[in-house]
Amino acid sequence: ATLITVCLPALAGWEFNGPPIPNASTQSGDMSLELQCDRIRFGPAGYEDAEDIERSRELSIRFMANGSTETGAFQVGPENADIRIVDSYPVEVVFKSPEDYGFVLDQLGENAILNLSMVDEDISYGIFDLKGSAAAIRSLRSACDKHYPEKTSSMEAPEGVVYCGGGAIKRQIE
């Protein structure tokens, strides 16, 4: 018998997986991004990037209309999230407020590109195409509302949100 191995490129686009742990996910090259009911898991290209994010305990989530125009950002830090390495590699960002996470999910569903970067620096840890994310996020929210109602709330903009460039929303840690 002959064994034939076929290598396929990483799946492009967004996928949704239901319970027991609902999630929406995508891959970009050797990086991965997974959205769960109250958290994000980001597998950067290199372990040293994961260590850097965990050490600084900060991450800038930048929403882009295209590859060069930032429409808004949410800066994650100790005040609004717990950041740690889990399962020996991905960085996990657990939001302290459902409203903050709701804001991030809204922006992911409305924009074209996501850039996860160092706070206040032009150093990017990962860039993801958001095409198809809106449908996956709707499915995620529906599953989370149904199976984990205690972890969700109305998705209003959190306090401290200000409007910037083109009416987009940007929130920064104080």
Salt bridges, closest charged atoms under 4 A:
ASP38 OD1 - ARG39 NE 2.84
ASP38 OD2 - LYS151 NZ 3.99
ASP52 OD1 - ARG55 NH2 3.58
GLU70 OE1 - ARG62 NE 2.79
ASP87 OD2 - ARG41 NH1 2.70
GLU92 OE1 - ARG39 NH1 3.18
GLU92 OE2 - ARG41 NE 2.77
GLU92 OE1 - ARG84 NH2 2.88
ASP100 OD2 - ARG171 NH1 3.70
ASP106 OD1 - ARG141 NH1 2.78
